[in-house]
Amino acid sequence: QSVLTQPPSASGTPGQRVTISCSGSSSNIGSNFVYWYQQLPGTAPKFVIYRNDQRPSEVPDRFSGSKSGTSASLAISGLRSEDEADYYCAAWDDSPSASLYVFGTGTKVTVL
Amino acid sequence: QEQLQESGPGLVKPSETLSLTCTVSGVSISGYYWTWIRQPPGKGLEWIGHIYDSGNINYNPSLKSRLAISVDTSKNQFSLKLRSVTAADTAVYFCARALRGTIFGAVIHRIDSWGQGNLVTVSS
C-alpha cells in the first residue's frame, strides 16, 4: 500500500546517467524530507541520499537527489556495475488519519 | 560502531503470534527511534513501527490492531509481537535505528543502521 510511486525499473549502460522518480503528496514529500535507500541483492538497505539532496561522505558523488513540490528524484551518473540494486525513496507521512514512514514502490536499476 | 541483530523463530503457524527481538550493541538504546521494517519475498519495504524511550510509539495503521513494540533498556533490546499472523505476514523482518527531528516543521527521519534481517515464514 505504498503511497510513494516509483517506476519499477530503470537501466543504462556503464557510464550513462539514470534518473529515478518518486511521486508523493502534500502529506509526505510535499512537507517532509526525502530519503533514498539502496538495497543490494540479499542485503539490508542503506541510505544514499538524506534530507532531499544530501549525500553521506561514503557515497560516491555520482549519486544526487532533488525534490520539487510533491516529487523527488535520484540520479546516478557515470553508471557502474556496482550500482545495480533496488532503490527506494522514503519520507515521513503526516496525514490527518495517521503518521507513519512510507517507502516508495521501489525501482530496480539494471546495468546493461 | 553500533550493531543490530534480530533473533526469533523462522517459522510461525497461522493464527499464532510472531515474536522477534533486536539486540543493540555498541550504542545505548536511549535517545533513538528503534524501528521494525519488513519485506515480503520479492517485494518492497514496509515500515511496521517504531518506539522511542518506551513512551513514544508509532504503528503502521494497517498493522496497528495486531501489533506491539516494546523496549527493554536494561538489556539494550527492543521487540516486536504481531498477533494472528497469516501467510501475508511472511517476510524478512529488519530491525533498524532511525534518527528523527524537524527543521522548520519538516520532519527529518533517517534510518541509518539496520540489522541483517530475519526471514519469518508463516505456514502450518
Interface residues (C-beta under 8 A of the other chain):
Chain A: Q1 S2 S31 N32 F33 Y35 Y37 Q39 T43 A44 P45 K46 F47 Y50 R51 Y88 A90 A91 W92 D94 S97 A98 S99 L100 Y101 V102 F103 G104 T105 G106
Chain B: T35 G44 L45 E46 W47 G49 H50 N58 Y59 N60 P61 S62 F94 A96 A98 I103 G105 A106 V107 I108 H109 R110 I111 D112 W114 G115 Q116 G117
